[in-house]
Amino acid sequence: MLILDFDGVVCDALDECALVTWLGKPGNEPEATGQASLKRLPPEFRSVFRHVRDYARLLDHFMVAHLPGASTVRSQAEFDALFASIPADEVATFVRRASAARDLLRERDAQFWLGMHTLYPGIAELLVRHAGRTAIVTAKDTLSVRAILDFHGLGHTVAAVVGECSDKAGAVRELCEQAGIPPSAAVFIDDNLTNVRRVAATGARSLWARWGYGTPEHAAEAAALRIPEIRLADLASVTV
């Protein structure tokens, strides 16, 4: 079984994620169309979000982009500490608003919203080659993932989607159990190093995608721990 992360592995959705993050803050409301909402997104906020995105695993973590110290984060530990400083009720409010904004964009201006998700080179071919033997495990919601896959004509290739997932190792174990295979028979690809390390502990072949989001600190950690990496040029040789 091939098990993939979504944002940062299957598709690039930086502007979409930045927009729902912006709209997740109380007081920032969507415009009548997705394009109008995107035009209102402050360029400086997009820049801060792009910086924060390298450290984030979950939608919750995107909230850090709204904090004063976000642009000065220089390590995963600093990012984690900044996120931990946010009261839980504020995080819950942010997640609720950002999720609602994504739902609204998807429903009100579907074609524009779908167009904000660009497939990385070689991904379509990878999914087609492993059609029916691929699962998506992601922090993005399942409805969004399915809609984006269908938009790109790839819905039939993915057998299962585990959306809004915060425990990817647990999801990998469950998917393998449902398929009647040991985790060692699965290949997992994610651009978040923490996820890669946790899934590796299940016995799955866990690969760190170098075309998504990451930092030099993550690269040094991966090298020190000898974590296998994968690049877009390697996708043609992936087999399960």
ROVOPA-433634 format. One line per 8 residues: number of its first residue (from 1); for each residue x, z, y of N, C-alpha, C. Coordinates in steps of 0.001 Angstrom, whole numbers, always signed. Each point is the difference from the previous one (the first is absolute). Example, Ala and Ser with C-alpha at 12.3 -4.5 7.8 and 13.67 -1.06 7.14 Angstrom:
residues 2
1) +13190:+7800:-5690:-890:+0:+1190:+900:+0:+1200 | -350:-720:+1050:+820:+60:+1190:-770:+730:+1090 .
//
This chain:
residues 240
1) +835:+0:-1195:-835:+0:+1195:+875:+0:+1253 | -408:-790:+984:+671:-41:+1294:-842:+819:+980 | +601:+990:+644:-717:+876:+911:+670:-76:+1374 | -777:-395:+1006:+553:-259:+1320:-644:+866:+1081 | +816:+394:+964:-513:+514:+1265:-618:-1193:+732 | -731:+263:+1083:-659:-1112:+702:+648:-299:+1345 | -276:+803:+1041:+623:-227:+1307:+1504:+225:-102 | +762:-1021:+361:+1451:+111:-80:+581:-586:-1265 .
9) -870:-344:-964:+459:-650:-1230:-762:-1300:-222 | -1319:+84:-75:-807:-1203:-173:-188:-712:+1333 | -305:+754:+1039:-246:-647:+1289:+589:+789:+1159 | +189:-700:+1097:+450:+603:+1261:-1236:+174:+872 | -304:+1242:+367:-1186:+276:+809:+358:+938:+1149 | +1151:-209:+607:+476:+912:+1029:-992:+132:+1153 | -489:-1129:+516:-910:+60:+1146:-1324:+658:-378 | -487:-268:-1204:-1259:+616:-435:+159:+1507:-105 .
17) +1093:+444:-595:+240:+1438:-139:+211:+661:+1359 | +724:-685:+893:+211:+548:+1343:-1331:+118:+736 | -867:-1001:-168:-1281:+8:+695:-905:+1123:-495 | -132:+166:-1314:-884:+1072:-491:+595:+1362:+337 | +1329:+79:+89:+634:+1256:+410:-325:+310:+1462 | +62:-1007:+848:-354:+176:+1403:-1458:+448:+143 | -878:-645:-763:-1425:+322:+69:-327:+1328:-668 | +942:+525:-762:-215:+1289:-651:+62:+1171:+962 .
25) +539:-210:+1183:+89:+1078:+987:-1304:+101:+786 | -600:+1179:+75:-1220:+173:+792:+182:-516:+1423 | -964:-776:+454:+80:-591:+1334:+356:-1467:-20 | +626:-467:-1076:+315:-1416:-154:-1095:-654:-837 | -803:-829:+617:-1149:-584:-673:+181:-1508:-185 | -547:-562:-1092:+133:-1443:-250:-798:-836:+991 | +469:-1220:+240:-721:-964:+821:-1007:-749:-878 | -673:-962:+583:-1037:-731:-724:+565:-850:-1134 .
33) +1243:-453:+150:+632:-810:-1046:+1358:+581:-357 | +481:-376:-1176:+1314:+461:-425:+1097:-513:+912 | -123:-1258:+416:+1027:-576:+876:+61:+729:+1330 | -1167:+356:+548:-35:+733:+1263:+606:+1389:-168 | -258:+615:-1138:+587:+1322:-269:+1510:-93:-87 | +492:-1049:-676:+1445:-163:-151:+666:-255:+1350 | -664:-726:+873:+556:-272:+1327:+146:+1286:+813 | -839:+978:-282:+67:+1272:+716:+1079:+924:-542 .
41) +544:-328:-1161:+1030:+846:-600:+1242:-12:+885 | +417:+1140:+544:+1175:+21:+883:+1268:-418:-747 | +780:-915:+535:+1233:-447:-651:+947:+1155:-311 | +55:+991:+906:+891:+1122:-235:-454:+840:-1191 | -1325:+71:-207:-495:+738:-1167:+334:-758:-1275 | -143:-1311:+19:+347:-794:-1177:+1461:+206:-368 | +870:+72:+1017:+1418:+208:-241:+265:+1361:-641 | -677:+1033:+507:+158:+1339:-580:-538:+17:-1427 .
49) -1136:-652:-207:-577:-31:-1351:+944:-698:-968 | +612:-1101:+432:+938:-720:-884:+1136:+910:-417 | +450:+852:+904:+1065:+947:-315:-489:+1040:-1012 | -1187:+531:+237:-577:+1018:-873:-304:-556:-1390 | -392:-1266:-48:-432:-610:-1278:+1087:+72:-1067 | +1252:-5:+411:+1099:+56:-963:+24:+1302:-798 | -618:+1039:+538:+49:+1321:-632:-1310:+402:-687 | -1069:-747:+238:-1334:+419:-428:-354:-481:-1399 .
57) -706:+883:-744:-517:-375:-1320:-1512:-178:+5 | -689:+792:+819:-1450:+62:-19:-588:-309:+1376 | -1290:-319:+30:-692:-193:+1265:+127:+1243:+868 | -56:+1183:-606:+154:+1259:+733:+1263:-20:+861 | +1098:-496:-598:+1300:+29:+659:+61:-883:+1243 | -882:-1003:+61:+10:-893:+1165:-291:+762:+1286 | -663:+1151:-121:-349:+779:+1191:+1227:+423:+799 | +1134:+76:-649:+1234:+393:+681:+291:-928:+1178 .
65) -443:-1246:-80:+249:-956:+1090:-609:+451:+1320 | -964:+906:-61:-641:+491:+1218:+721:+1206:+605 | +1002:+531:-692:+670:+1207:+476:+1148:-339:+954 | +270:+865:+962:+1054:-261:+993:+1375:-266:-604 | +329:+662:-1115:+1335:-162:-571:+140:-1129:-992 | -1026:-825:-152:+17:-1026:-1049:+1142:-1002:+144 | +243:-436:+1230:+1012:-1049:+206:+1428:+492:-205 | +188:+1318:-53:+1359:+542:-143:+312:+435:-1429 .
73) -944:-180:-919:+237:+366:-1400:+1146:-839:-550 | +955:+661:-634:+1152:-716:-531:+282:+316:-1464 | -865:+773:-650:+197:+295:-1422:-1341:+314:-641 | -41:-112:-1315:-1227:+316:-720:-377:+1462:+191 | +998:+874:+32:-268:+1433:+187:-636:+260:+1366 | +491:-679:+1033:-584:+154:+1329:-1443:-493:+11 | -236:-1117:-632:-1358:-535:-62:-931:+961:-735 | +448:+490:-1151:-829:+907:-795:-313:+1276:+776 .
81) +980:+508:+746:-211:+1211:+789:-997:-252:+1131 | +88:-1170:+612:-921:-341:+1085:-1423:-108:-535 | -151:-643:-1139:-1333:-119:-591:-552:+1373:-381 | +850:+857:-559:-431:+1334:-425:-449:+859:+1175 | +410:-359:+1214:-369:+783:+1175:-1419:-286:+480 | -628:-1027:-527:-1347:-379:+442:-1039:+839:-747 | -918:+637:+701:-1056:+776:-666:-807:-876:-964 | -378:+572:-1143:-698:-746:-1045:-1304:-609:+486 .
89) -721:+716:+873:-1274:-534:+467:+195:-1223:+887 | +1115:-49:+731:+289:-1166:+826:+367:-1201:-872 | +730:+253:-1072:+336:-1080:-930:-1273:-549:-633 | -895:+886:-412:-1252:-418:-628:-836:-855:+957 | -43:+403:+1275:-741:-772:+1001:+620:-1374:+185 | +1322:-33:+68:+695:-1279:+152:-289:-924:-1177 | +117:+497:-1205:-218:-823:-1194:-1439:-526:-29 | -949:+858:+346:-1403:-424:+19:-227:-1113:+1017 .
97) +570:+154:+1190:-183:-1005:+1045:+731:-1303:-339 | +1232:+100:-501:+767:-1203:-343:-672:-761:-1134 | -511:+712:-981:-701:-643:-1119:-1275:-681:+483 | -732:+671:+889:-1229:-582:+555:+315:-1246:+823 | +1103:+36:+738:+407:-1163:+796:+339:-1171:-907 | +681:+268:-1091:+333:-1066:-959:-1275:-584:-607 | -928:+863:-365:-1273:-476:-560:-726:-884:+1008 | -12:+426:+1258:-690:-761:+1037:+649:-1359:+219 .
105) +1322:-33:+65:+706:-1265:+179:-269:-942:-1165 | +13:+544:-1209:-217:-811:-1197:-1416:-573:-36 | -963:+788:+445:-1397:-420:-80:-438:-840:+1196 | +500:+337:+1213:-463:-665:+1216:+728:-1307:+262 | +1279:-52:-323:+818:-1178:+332:+914:-303:-1184 | -635:-311:-1124:+708:-85:-1280:+1139:-1007:-5 | -236:-1195:+508:+1033:-1035:-82:+1228:+377:+821 | -219:+564:+1175:+1138:+426:+806:+755:+1128:-691 .
113) -750:+970:-513:+618:+1138:-676:+788:-455:-1233 | -590:-860:-788:+687:-498:-1193:+1271:-749:+379 | -60:-745:+1096:+1154:-776:+438:+1167:+846:+457 | -225:+1289:+219:+1093:+891:+390:+815:+461:-1205 | -336:-493:-1186:+717:+374:-1231:+686:-1239:-566 | +1302:-69:+184:+794:-1164:-416:+758:+297:-1284 | -161:-854:-1001:+718:+198:-1253:+1494:-234:+191 | +804:+816:-648:+1443:-233:-3:+322:-1187:-907 .
121) +1057:-749:+309:+369:-1168:-811:+234:+375:-1467 | -594:-769:-882:+202:+197:-1434:-1001:+937:-650 | -774:+740:+805:-948:+958:-561:-1154:-703:-704 | -543:-1045:+597:-1117:-713:-631:+406:-513:-1378 | +1185:-578:-67:+478:-520:-1281:+183:+1126:-1015 | +506:+1136:+448:+185:+1155:-887:-1335:+455:-572 | -1018:+106:+859:-1307:+454:-455:-636:-998:-959 | +112:-1260:+297:-569:-1021:-882:+688:+30:-1365 .
129) +1303:+166:+14:+755:+23:-1259:-382:+1185:-874 | -400:+1106:+628:-363:+1196:-747:-1491:+296:+108 | -795:-1048:+182:-1449:+164:+165:-599:+785:-1159 | -800:+1001:+342:-645:+826:-1003:+846:+1144:-495 | +1287:-9:+353:+908:+1071:-435:+585:+746:+1196 | -673:-127:+1145:+497:+607:+1233:-996:+1007:+554 | +528:+1100:+531:-812:+1007:+679:+614:+278:+1364 | -833:+370:+935:+436:+395:+1335:-238:+1496:+158 .
137) +1025:+728:+435:-124:+1434:+267:+450:+201:+1437 | -914:+437:+858:+268:-52:+1429:-725:+1080:+786 | +519:+298:+1180:-677:+916:+908:-1164:-685:+702 | -41:-1319:+8:-1104:-743:+620:-1246:+143:-881 | -1174:-120:+605:-1229:+158:-778:-251:-1218:-887 | -696:+230:-1104:-225:-1034:-1010:-785:-1187:+542 | -1054:+241:+793:-795:-1101:+539:+854:-946:+842 | +883:+561:+811:+874:-833:+828:+948:-824:-858 .
145) +595:+637:-992:+940:-711:-868:-693:-1150:-715 | -1163:+268:-546:-738:-1049:-717:-376:-1146:+941 | -425:+324:+1202:-375:-1043:+958:+1196:-871:+371 | +1154:+618:+187:+1204:-745:+375:+469:-885:-1151 | -20:+528:-1207:+379:-809:-1164:-930:-1199:-152 | -1299:+222:+155:-963:-1101:-106:+235:-1038:+1095 | +315:+464:+1210:+273:-896:+1126:+1142:-945:-323 | +995:+504:-713:+1159:-821:-368:-169:-678:-1362 .
153) -1199:+71:-571:-270:-651:-1282:+687:+652:-1183 | +256:+1307:+112:+765:+697:-1039:-772:+1151:-647 | -1274:+104:+319:-771:+1109:-552:-8:+43:-1511 | -21:-1184:-620:-60:-65:-1465:+1285:+462:-666 | +1092:+81:+739:+1290:+323:-621:+197:+1499:-214 | -731:+820:+741:+218:+1454:-26:-1104:+677:-810 | +397:+663:-1068:-967:+620:-912:-551:+1313:+537 | +805:+738:+772:-441:+1304:+487:+620:+301:+1358 .
161) -766:+694:+838:+505:+466:+1291:-278:+1494:+98 | +1056:+773:+216:-138:+1435:+239:+268:+210:+1486 | -1064:+120:+775:+127:+115:+1443:+22:+1430:+491 | +426:+176:+1258:+108:+1315:+634:+723:+990:-910 | +1097:-475:-568:+739:+776:-1004:+1157:+760:+645 | +25:+1306:-216:+1092:+830:+505:+952:+430:-1111 | -382:-230:-1256:+828:+365:-1156:+206:-1235:-866 | +996:-795:+355:+207:-1261:-713:+540:+218:-1406 .
169) +774:+1048:-201:+498:+285:-1346:-1175:+297:-934 | -941:+811:+479:-1179:+303:-799:-826:-1241:-264 | -121:-866:+999:-769:-1234:-161:+652:-920:-1024 | +1329:-82:+19:+717:-836:-971:-215:+522:-1414 | +90:+1296:-169:-241:+585:-1328:-1402:-329:-493 | -979:+148:+885:-1390:-248:-389:-243:-1464:-326 | +562:-904:+807:-159:-1435:-267:+610:-378:-1351 | +1163:+546:-282:+659:-305:-1272:-804:+570:-1174 .
177) -531:+1188:+183:-816:+608:-1064:-1237:-847:-264 | -641:-468:+1071:-1188:-832:-151:+325:-1322:-688 | +1209:-517:+260:+417:-1267:-608:+552:+182:-1408 | +186:+1246:-406:+535:+270:-1332:+1468:-322:-135 | +749:+157:+1085:+1434:-272:-31:+747:+1210:+561 | +1264:+186:-394:+795:+1077:+595:+449:-424:+1398 | +269:+939:+903:+494:-367:+1334:+1256:-863:-45 | +794:+149:-1056:+1228:-797:-102:-282:-1494:-118 .
185) -1267:-351:-283:-367:-1414:-105:-481:-555:+1337 | +28:+819:+1042:-478:-424:+1321:+1153:-204:+974 | -193:-934:+916:+921:-216:+1115:-743:+371:+1279 | +577:+901:+784:-603:+467:+1245:+877:-424:+1167 | -624:-547:+1049:+741:-439:+1184:-643:+593:+1247 | +812:+668:+822:-490:+626:+1233:+1121:-41:+1026 | -364:-81:+1274:+1022:+20:+1049:+263:+1404:+515 | -754:+992:-498:+226:+1383:+404:+858:+692:-1053 .
193) +1169:+466:+408:+964:+547:-950:-518:+1248:-706 | -744:+833:+703:-552:+1202:-630:-916:-371:-1150 | -864:-979:+213:-881:-456:-1080:+796:-547:-1176 | +1036:-764:+292:+827:-589:-1051:+642:+1093:-854 | +512:+1023:+648:+646:+1099:-729:-1004:+752:-866 | -1174:+263:+557:-1000:+752:-758:-519:-781:-1196 | -216:-1282:+177:-487:-815:-1113:+1079:-189:-1054 | +1262:-61:+414:+1098:-127:-967:-14:+1155:-994 .
201) -453:+1168:+444:-43:+1176:-871:-1024:-139:-1122 | -915:-972:+115:-997:-225:-1061:+587:-793:-1159 | +1143:-637:+227:+592:-867:-1012:-195:-1471:+297 | -821:-308:+1018:-200:-1396:+384:+1264:-560:+638 | +181:-1306:-104:+1096:-658:+697:-411:-97:+1459 | +605:+809:+842:-436:+151:+1385:+1018:-635:+938 | -448:-976:+800:+893:-786:+849:-333:+178:+1471 | +1033:+140:+807:-180:+165:+1436:+17:-1361:+681 .
209) -1135:-380:+593:-113:-1283:+698:+715:+59:+1338 | +924:-917:+219:+788:+0:+1228:-592:-872:+1108 | -1186:-605:-222:-576:-846:+1041:-1095:+710:+798 | -302:+1235:-344:-1049:+721:+713:+564:+891:+1086 | -262:+1297:-117:+405:+956:+1022:+985:+1006:-574 | +1041:+274:+752:+1029:+937:-439:+1059:+131:+1064 | +921:+917:-192:+1030:+271:+997:+1381:-7:-653 | +1064:-47:+800:+1348:+119:-557:+181:+1302:-780 .
217) -657:+1064:+439:+66:+1266:-732:-563:-164:-1409 | -1122:-699:-109:-598:-239:-1312:+922:-859:-864 | +621:-992:+619:+907:-869:-755:+1193:+786:-537 | +527:+917:+811:+1133:+818:-442:-424:+923:-1144 | -1195:+549:+107:-510:+872:-1053:-203:-779:-1300 | -559:-1191:+109:-222:-829:-1185:+1316:-358:-673 | +1005:-307:+805:+1305:-339:-553:+631:+1194:-694 | -102:+1174:+631:+588:+1209:-579:-664:+369:-1324 .
225) -1306:-230:-86:-747:+354:-1208:-99:-1167:-990 | +591:-1131:+379:-11:-1207:-836:-1416:-444:-354 | -848:+14:+996:-1373:-444:-191:-23:-1527:+42 | -570:-644:-1002:-22:-1465:-31:-774:-586:+1179 | +557:-1037:+598:-641:-671:+1124:-481:-1380:-438 | -958:-514:+757:-465:-1364:-244:-226:-677:+1340 | +347:-1275:+78:-184:-778:+1225:-950:-1167:-296 | -510:-607:+1065:-949:-1093:-185:+552:-1112:-881 .
233) +1293:-254:+118:+623:-1050:-810:-11:+320:-1485 | -206:+1290:-347:-3:+409:-1396:-1366:-103:-670 | -1066:-241:+791:-1351:+50:-547:-229:-1013:-1126 | +648:-1146:+106:-215:-1030:-1019:+486:+442:-1383 | +891:+977:-49:+533:+444:-1286:-681:+1247:-539 | -998:+520:+714:-689:+1215:-469:-887:-337:-1184 | +172:+755:-1085:-828:-181:-1191:-450:+1357:-506 | -1169:+10:-624:-511:+1238:-615:-520:-318:-1403 .
//
